Amino acid sequence: MSNRALIAGIAAGAAALATAAIFISRRNAKKTAFRKHVEEAKDNLEGKLNTLHKKAEKEVKNADKTINVAKERANEWTKTANA
């Protein structure tokens, strides 16, 4: 094997490794960016769900108050109707 062939083989191997390293680093960068977007979406969704949960709790409390007021009015009407 001549020195030229040896040098060409080493250069080809180095080029192949460099190419593989570039592809791997790009893939990892894409994964990292994707993970970042997923985390942001997750945080936004959690915030929106917490807000929705609080609103739902308020609505339930308001509904309970409304039901109690309606019961009181119905009792008053029956009392006045029976009197």
Steps between C-alpha positions, in 0.01 A plus 500: 500500500645834402518805715254683275240227538553498876463878522193493274343227718566695819362818343187318380447351847544839666256657255245225570535548875467878465186458290351260752583740784326785317186294440490387862548852634221633273268221610575572865443872444161426343407275792604767748297765320201265486530425872512873573181559302330205669592632844366846413176349370472287813547802727243701302250216515550454873442872555186498288367191677562657841316815391213296363484297821479817710226641276306174525526504880367857506212402273411208726499731802281747313266221396468388863412854603246527221341171599473613862340831398253313278410265788443796732275674246304180441450460874386862528254455214355183648465671838320797346285272286400290802432802717 
